Amino acid sequence: MKVAIIYKSITGNTKLIAEEIKKELSSEEIVYFDEPKEAVEADVYFVGSWTDKGSCTPKIQNFLKSLANKKIAIFGTAGFGGSKEYYDIIFNNVKKNISESNEIIGYFYCQGKMPISIKEKYENMVKENPNNIKFKSIIDNFDNALNHPNEKDLRNVKDWISSIRDKF
Ligand SMILES: Cc1cc2nc3c(=O)[nH]c(=O)nc-3n(C[C@H](O)[C@H](O)[C@H](O)COP(=O)(O)O)c2cc1C
């Protein structure tokens, strides 16, 4: 079974998840582990991205569009959310790039810390709008994301791989 692990990660969160997947799949033939590239031939594709505007990055969108008749597992990290409902929304946006000839064998998301510049932006918004609860909760979420992906997230990756193992 040839496995490709393809991902986009700017600050390293999604890369950590990709590395954990690679570790878990050490008994398989990993033919590729890196950023998207054309003509990567495999049976199963683990495709990951950081979250941008509620979906995966355009490079990953294009890569997913190029796949046909493959088994695909999606993974990623997101700064906001932290709930299944939120990850389902992201996954459904990512899924729009996958043609029906493929089989989606599963998906995994967890939170990923964000750059401090994002916090500063929301802190300024709170200063300008001190009564806006929404901005305050975004800052709380920022702080919550700071230690992710953490050990528990990586254990969850392990469990996720076990749960989809019989599909490839
Ligand atoms: C420009 C920018 C846009 C972002 N947009 C979103 C978003 O729409 N939704 C979200 O949940 N997180 C968003 N984030 C947070 C990142 O997806 C998150 O921090 C992710 O873990 C980064 O992954 P990486 O370390 O692999 O690059 C954004 C971050 C940046 C810098």
The ligand as a Gaussian input file, in Angstrom:
#p B3LYP/6-31G(d) Opt

LIG

0 1
 C       -3.925000      34.832000       7.647000
 C       -4.520000      33.777000       8.546000
 C       -5.825000      33.376000       8.334000
 C       -6.422000      32.426000       9.174000
 N       -7.719000      32.054000       8.955000
 C       -8.285000      31.165000       9.803000
 C       -9.652000      30.768000       9.621000
 O      -10.349000      31.188000       8.692000
 N      -10.181000      29.892000      10.512000
 C       -9.438000      29.347000      11.539000
 O       -9.975000      28.544000      12.315000
 N       -8.137000      29.685000      11.710000
 C       -7.545000      30.559000      10.870000
 N       -6.219000      30.883000      11.037000
 C       -5.416000      30.160000      12.071000
 C       -4.546000      29.039000      11.472000
 O       -5.285000      28.205000      10.584000
 C       -3.997000      28.134000      12.599000
 O       -3.210000      28.900000      13.469000
 C       -3.204000      26.953000      12.058000
 O       -2.965000      26.042000      13.102000
 C       -1.868000      27.340000      11.432000
 O       -1.290000      26.153000      10.933000
 P        0.243000      26.002000      10.527000
 O        1.078000      26.208000      11.778000
 O        0.345000      24.612000      10.021000
 O        0.550000      27.016000       9.486000
 C       -5.634000      31.840000      10.228000
 C       -4.307000      32.240000      10.414000
 C       -3.744000      33.202000       9.601000
 C       -2.304000      33.619000       9.842000

